[in-house]
C-alpha cells in the first residue's frame, strides 16, 4: 500500500511540473509532499513491524511467578542432592 503513495506522489509532482496554473501547481506540490510523507511513514511502520517480536510470546506475571517458583524448587532440590558428575 505504501508504494501506491509513492506512485501517486510522483504523479502529483508530474502534474505540478506540467501545469501552467500557479494555483494547481501549489496544490499538486502540497499533495505530492503529503503523499511522500505518507509513503515514508508506511515504509517506517513496516520496518518497525518486521523487527518487533511476537506479542504472543510475552509471559504474563502469573506465568512468570510460576516459573520462578519452579526454578527455586529445582535449586532447593539441587542443594540437597550431591553434585552431578560431568
C-alpha positions in Angstrom: 0.0 0.0 0.0 2.8 2.4 0.8 4.2 2.0 -2.8 0.9 3.3 -4.1 1.5 6.5 -2.1 4.9 6.9 -3.8 3.4 6.4 -7.3 0.7 9.0 -6.6 3.3 11.4 -5.2 5.2 11.1 -8.5 2.1 11.6 -10.5 1.2 14.7 -8.5 4.7 16.1 -9.0 4.4 15.5 -12.7 1.1 17.3 -12.8 2.7 20.2 -10.9 5.6 20.5 -13.4 3.3 20.2 -16.5 0.6 22.7 -15.5 0.6 26.4 -16.4 -1.7 27.3 -13.5 0.1 28.6 -10.3 -2.7 27.5 -8.0 -2.9 24.0 -9.4 0.9 23.8 -9.2 0.9 24.7 -5.5 -1.9 22.3 -4.7 -0.2 19.5 -6.7 3.1 20.1 -4.9 1.4 20.0 -1.5 -0.4 16.8 -2.4 2.9 15.3 -3.6 4.6 16.3 -0.4 1.8 14.8 1.7 1.9 11.6 -0.3 5.6 11.4 0.0 5.4 11.7 3.8 2.7 9.1 3.9 4.9 6.7 1.8 7.8 7.3 4.2 5.7 6.7 7.3 4.3 3.5 5.7 7.8 2.3 5.0 9.0 3.0 8.5 5.9 1.3 10.0 6.5 -1.8 8.0 10.2 -1.9 9.0 9.3 -1.5 12.7 6.7 -4.2 12.4 9.1 -6.6 10.9 11.7 -6.0 13.7 9.2 -6.4 16.5 8.8 -9.7 18.4 5.8 -11.9 18.5 3.4 -10.4 21.1 2.0 -13.9 22.0 5.5 -14.9 23.3 5.3 -12.3 26.2 5.0 -14.0 29.6 2.2 -12.7 31.8 3.0 -12.1 35.5 1.2 -15.2 36.8 3.3 -17.4 34.4 6.5 -15.6 35.4 5.8 -16.2 39.1 5.1 -19.9 38.4 8.4 -20.3 36.5 10.3 -18.6 39.3 8.8 -20.9 41.9 9.7 -23.9 39.8 13.3 -22.6 39.4 13.6 -22.1 43.2 12.2 -25.6 43.8 14.8 -27.0 41.4 17.6 -25.0 43.1 16.5 -26.2 46.5 16.4 -29.8 45.3 19.9 -29.5 43.8 21.3 -28.0 47.0 20.2 -31.1 48.9 21.5 -33.6 46.3 25.1 -34.4 45.6 26.7 -32.5 42.6 26.1 -34.2 39.2 29.2 -35.9 37.7 30.3 -34.5 34.3 
